[in-house]
């Protein structure tokens, strides 16, 4: 990803790229204030994949994104990011 050899959509991830994008963009619009059930219901309505979303999956994804965002804001460098 850092070298630009592979597009973001072509990466093998533990989560769907569409979900990642919606979650990151949605944090600025209040997705972080929703409980797990509300978050799943919201993504069921707005996600382009048109599938039902697991509460547990979205809970883990949101926690991972929030943790990474906090690390970025705190000035941590790339080498200290959590790799899971």
Helices and strands as residue ranges (DSSP letters): G 8-10, H 17-27, G 31-33, H 36-46, H 55-73, G 78-80
